Amino acid sequence: MLESLKKELCEIAKRAQHDGLCKHKSGNFSIRDAETGFLVVSPTSLDRDLLTPRDVVVMNLDAHVVENESGLRPTSEVLMHLEIYKERPEAVAIVHTHSAYATSFALLNKPIPAIVYEVANLGLSRARIPVAPYGRPGTPELAASVRQAVREADCVLLEKHGAVAVDSRNLYEAYLKAAYIEELAQLYHQALTANGGVEPESFATEELQKWAYPAEITFPNQH
């Protein structure tokens, strides 16, 4: 079932591991199929370099496994994915990482402010990456803890845990958001260090919302 989505998940999961966002079997991924409503979900405790499409698990939104060809179980954090899809009906993909800089701020329960303008594309309604309160991994409590944060933003930190990125287009776009969470966290850390712990200036929500593609650029079919 859903072979093209399984293949896409494998490709992005391997890229996340090779890029250092998900080391040592950590992190997890899912895609929601628009036609069936089923999810394809990464399995638990499998090295990404060994991951094949037949290892990817198919589930429904009630946490029932519909297909697991190789007999593997879905990630233990799938309840969090399910809760996000219920909270964000337009979402089609979720990436959860344990990248180092982002997780450092998650450990401190510290939101990351919009210190560079590029975050205008990260779906941050309050010009920050918020922190969802702590919930034990793999529990309904963790799943419930992300509700408010994912209402606020497509990119969130999980207290004492890691980061999550949500996208309404595809898994690749969710992955790019997860990668940018890490880059922004590293920039924030470096700015705080260089500035003796003093917070750098950040952009207001209103300024981020003003971004638009330049109207001055014209194309051959325009008159």
C-alpha positions as CSV (number, residue, x, y, z in Angstrom):
1,M,0.0,0.0,0.0
2,L,1.0,3.6,-0.7
3,E,4.4,2.6,-2.1
4,S,5.3,6.0,-3.4
5,L,4.8,7.6,0.0
6,K,6.8,4.8,1.6
7,K,9.7,5.4,-0.8
8,E,9.5,9.2,-0.1
9,L,9.6,8.6,3.7
10,C,12.7,6.3,3.3
11,E,14.5,8.9,1.3
12,I,13.9,11.8,3.7
13,A,14.6,9.6,6.8
14,K,18.0,8.7,5.4
15,R,18.7,12.3,4.5
16,A,17.9,13.4,8.0
17,Q,20.2,10.8,9.5
18,H,23.0,11.7,7.1
19,D,22.6,15.4,7.8
20,G,22.9,14.8,11.6
21,L,19.3,15.7,12.5
22,C,18.4,12.2,13.7
23,K,21.4,10.2,15.0
24,H,21.5,6.7,16.4
25,K,18.0,5.6,15.3
26,S,16.4,8.7,16.9
27,G,13.6,10.8,15.4
28,N,10.6,9.7,13.3
29,F,8.6,10.6,10.2
30,S,5.1,10.3,8.9
31,I,3.0,11.2,5.8
32,R,-0.8,11.3,5.6
33,D,-2.3,10.1,2.3
34,A,-5.0,12.5,1.1
35,E,-7.1,9.8,-0.6
36,T,-7.3,7.1,2.1
37,G,-6.5,9.1,5.2
38,F,-4.0,6.5,6.2
39,L,-0.5,7.4,7.5
40,V,2.8,5.9,6.4
41,V,5.0,5.9,9.5
42,S,8.7,5.1,10.2
43,P,9.3,2.0,12.3
44,T,10.8,2.0,15.8
45,S,14.4,1.2,16.5
46,L,15.7,0.7,12.9
47,D,18.9,2.3,11.5
48,R,17.9,4.6,8.7
49,D,20.6,3.1,6.4
50,L,18.8,-0.2,6.6
51,L,15.3,1.2,6.1
52,T,13.4,0.0,3.0
53,P,9.8,0.8,1.9
54,R,8.5,-2.6,3.2
55,D,9.7,-1.6,6.7
56,V,7.4,1.5,6.7
57,V,4.2,0.9,8.6
58,V,0.7,2.0,7.4
59,M,-1.8,3.1,10.1
60,N,-5.1,4.8,10.4
61,L,-5.9,7.8,12.7
62,D,-7.2,5.5,15.4
63,A,-3.7,4.1,15.9
64,H,-4.6,0.8,14.2
65,V,-1.9,-0.8,12.1
66,V,-3.2,-1.5,8.7
67,E,-0.1,-3.0,7.1
68,N,3.4,-3.8,8.4
69,E,5.0,-6.0,5.7
70,S,8.2,-6.7,7.6
71,G,6.5,-7.1,11.0
72,L,8.1,-4.0,12.5
73,R,6.2,-1.8,14.9
74,P,5.6,1.9,14.2
75,T,7.5,4.5,16.1
76,S,6.6,4.6,19.8
77,E,5.9,8.3,19.3
78,V,3.2,7.8,16.7
79,L,0.5,9.0,19.2
80,M,2.1,12.4,18.9
81,H,1.9,12.3,15.1
82,L,-1.8,11.3,15.3
83,E,-2.6,14.1,17.7
84,I,-1.0,16.6,15.5
85,Y,-2.9,15.4,12.4
86,K,-6.1,15.7,14.4
87,E,-5.2,19.2,15.6
88,R,-4.0,20.3,12.1
89,P,-6.4,18.7,9.5
90,E,-4.5,20.4,6.7
91,A,-1.2,18.8,7.6
92,V,0.2,16.0,5.4
93,A,3.7,15.4,6.9
94,I,5.5,15.5,10.2
95,V,9.2,15.3,10.9
96,H,10.5,14.8,14.5
97,T,14.2,15.3,15.2
98,H,16.6,15.3,18.1
99,S,19.1,17.8,16.5
100,A,21.6,19.1,19.0
101,Y,21.1,22.9,19.1
102,A,17.4,22.7,18.9
103,T,17.3,20.1,21.6
104,S,19.5,22.2,23.8
105,F,16.9,25.0,23.8
106,A,14.2,22.4,24.4
107,L,16.2,21.2,27.5
108,L,16.1,24.8,28.7
109,N,12.4,25.2,27.9
110,K,13.4,28.3,25.9
111,P,11.5,29.4,22.8
112,I,13.6,30.5,19.8
113,P,12.8,34.0,18.6
114,A,12.6,35.2,15.0
115,I,16.1,36.6,14.8
116,V,16.4,36.2,11.0
117,Y,13.8,37.1,8.5
118,E,13.8,33.7,6.7
119,V,11.6,32.4,9.5
120,A,8.7,34.1,7.7
121,N,8.4,30.8,5.8
122,L,8.2,28.6,8.9
123,G,4.6,29.1,9.9
124,L,5.3,31.0,13.2
125,S,2.2,33.0,14.1
126,R,3.9,34.6,17.1
127,A,7.4,35.2,15.6
128,R,9.0,32.4,17.7
129,I,9.4,28.6,17.8
130,P,7.4,27.7,20.9
131,V,8.1,25.0,23.4
132,A,5.5,22.3,24.1
133,P,5.5,21.3,27.8
134,Y,7.2,18.0,28.8
135,G,5.4,14.7,28.3
136,R,7.0,11.3,28.6
137,P,7.9,10.0,25.1
138,G,5.5,7.4,23.7
139,T,2.7,8.4,26.0
140,P,-0.7,10.0,25.5
141,E,0.5,12.8,27.7
142,L,3.2,13.7,25.2
143,A,0.7,13.6,22.4
144,A,-1.6,16.0,24.3
145,S,1.2,18.3,25.2
146,V,1.8,19.4,21.6
147,R,-1.7,20.6,20.9
148,Q,-1.3,24.3,21.8
149,A,2.1,24.6,20.3
150,V,1.1,23.2,16.9
151,R,-1.9,25.5,16.9
152,E,0.6,28.4,17.1
153,A,3.3,27.2,14.8
154,D,4.5,24.7,12.2
155,C,7.8,24.4,14.1
156,V,7.9,23.6,17.8
157,L,10.3,22.3,20.4
158,L,9.4,19.5,22.8
159,E,10.6,20.3,26.3
160,K,13.5,18.0,27.3
161,H,13.1,16.1,24.1
162,G,13.6,17.5,20.6
163,A,11.8,19.3,17.7
164,V,8.9,18.8,15.4
165,A,8.1,20.3,12.0
166,V,4.7,20.1,10.3
167,D,3.8,20.9,6.7
168,S,0.7,20.9,4.5
169,R,2.5,20.1,1.3
170,N,4.8,17.2,1.6
171,L,7.5,15.5,3.7
172,Y,10.4,17.2,2.0
173,E,9.0,20.6,3.0
174,A,8.5,19.4,6.6
175,Y,12.1,18.2,6.5
176,L,13.4,21.6,5.3
177,K,11.5,23.2,8.2
178,A,13.2,20.7,10.7
179,A,16.6,21.5,9.2
180,Y,15.9,25.2,9.6
181,I,14.9,24.8,13.2
182,E,18.4,23.5,13.8
183,E,20.1,26.2,11.8
184,L,18.1,28.9,13.6
185,A,18.9,27.3,17.0
186,Q,22.6,27.3,16.2
187,L,22.4,31.0,15.1
188,Y,20.6,31.9,18.3
189,H,23.1,30.1,20.4
190,Q,26.0,31.8,18.6
191,A,24.4,35.2,19.0
192,L,23.8,34.8,22.7
193,T,27.4,33.6,23.2
194,A,28.9,36.5,21.2
195,N,26.6,38.9,23.0
196,G,27.4,37.8,26.5
197,G,24.0,36.2,27.0
198,V,22.1,39.4,26.0
199,E,19.2,38.6,23.8
200,P,19.6,39.6,20.1
201,E,16.9,41.8,18.6
202,S,14.1,39.8,16.9
203,F,11.4,40.5,14.3
204,A,7.8,41.4,15.3
205,T,5.1,39.2,13.9
206,E,3.7,42.1,11.9
207,E,7.0,42.6,10.1
208,L,7.2,38.9,9.2
209,Q,3.7,38.9,7.8
210,K,4.5,41.7,5.4
211,W,6.7,39.5,3.2
212,A,5.7,39.2,-0.4
213,Y,7.4,38.1,-3.6
214,P,8.8,41.3,-5.4
215,A,6.1,42.8,-7.7
216,E,8.9,44.5,-9.7
217,I,9.9,41.1,-11.2
218,T,8.0,40.6,-14.5
219,F,7.8,37.6,-16.8
220,P,7.3,37.1,-20.6
221,N,3.6,36.5,-20.5
222,Q,3.0,39.6,-18.4
223,H,2.1,43.0,-20.1
